[in-house]
Every structure is written in C-alpha cells, then in structure tokens.
Amino acid sequence: MKLDILAFGAHPDDVELGCGATIAKEIAAGKKIGIIDLSRGELGTRGNAELRDQEAFRAKAILGVATRENLQFRDGFFSNNEAHQLEIIKMVRKYQPDIVLCNAVDDRHIDHGKGSKLVSDACFLSGLRKIETELDGKQQVHWRPNLVYHYIQWKDLKPDFVVDVSGFIDKKVAAVEAYSSQFYDPGSKEPETPITSKNFLDSIDYRARELGRLVGVSHAEGFTVERYVAVSGLDKLI
C-alpha cells in the first residue's frame, strides 16, 4: 500500500496529540495516511497495553487513516540503534510515503526525542541501496521520503511552519479522547499524571488557537524541520 503520509509516534496517542488535525485535514483532501506506533505505551501510569491497543484502534477509525501498526518496541527502553532502525526502514519501504511525520525533537518524555531521532535517521538510511531488508519473505526496494517533519508535543517549541487546521480541531479532540484511560476523566480512580488534568485536555484547543492567531486563522498545528522548506513562489504562502 503506497501512502502519501506516514506518521510515527513513540506511543499510541502521540500522533493524535501532535498532528491529529493536520492528518484529518489531509485525509479530507484525499491523501492516504498511515500511523506507526513504536511502542504499546505499556509503562503508562494509567491503563495497560491491551487497553491502549483498543483505544488506538478507535482513534484510527475516528481519523480515518488507512492503516495503523505497532512495532512493539519496549516503552521507555527502545534505542536509536541498528536493530530498531531496520524495523523502521522496513515500514518506510513497505509504505513508501512521500512525507513522514514524527515525534518532537525535544520533549518532556525521553521517548519522544529518542523516537524523533530514530525515525529521522531510519528515513535517511532507508534510501541506501546497500542496506537490504526483507518483509514477508520478499526483498524490499530502497525508499527515502521527500520530507520529514517533526510535530510539537508538550514543550512549547518554536515551529518552523504551521498548518492551518481550522475546522478540524474537533476531530483531533475526538481522536485524543478515544484514549479514555489516559486523559481527563473526573470519575477515574487512577493516579493523576501531567496529562490527566482538565487544563491539559483544554490545551489541545487553546494551543492550536494561539498558533492560529499568530497566522490569522482559527487553529493551527506547528512543525519543525531539519532541512529548508521550499515554496514554488511567494504567492504560495498564506
């Protein structure tokens, strides 16, 4: 299955929180998008791996992504090494995305920065012909995405560009709320965490509103880049 965009997250819910509205907008425009979760989030304070599997499936349906896989790396302990890079390379070559989205380059959770660098490095290596991989018994063809963008998560990083996601924030919130074990629930008896407060849930909207305000739209999501982003002309900027 050839995808236009492949989004990676260290944990289930990273993609939804970081770029859920952008994904919803691109799908509405006819793009084919997939999500790859690196781990099952088994170290999370609330819930468990099996429950988060179910929540990820519900979020997939809400966003309308074409496919979602979980590589089952060890939550908290995966590394940016050859073994993990090869697993990412297999996914990049399998889906041949033009654009890859991945975790924030720097964030509160150590897996986010690790996942960001791991995916970015693997995207480069995936284009090298002499790295041979097989999937389902078949030799894979080398493939390097044209673009790798990093979404913004907990930390208030300065974006290199923003995407106007006006009209799609409600779908993002719905996809996030599919992870009912992880976020604000006044009836929950589970321990509190930095992401279980009402303020955090509300921040999904108000942070997007703030970025939108800065560029003159209702809501926006921000991304950082490792290379220059080019436009075909000055009139292509909004």
Secondary structure, DSSP 8 states (H G I E B T S, - for coil): ---SEEEEESSTTHHHHHHHHHHHHHHHTT--EEEEEEE--TT-SSS-HHHHHHHHHHHHHHHT-SEEEEEEE-TTT--SSHHHHHHHHHHHHHH--SEEEE--SS-SSHHHHHHHHHHHHHHHHTT-TTS--EETTEE------SEEEEE--SS----SEEEE-TT-HHHHHHHHHT-TTTS--TT--S---TTSSHHHHHHHHHHHHHHHHHHTSS-EEEEEESS----S-GGG--
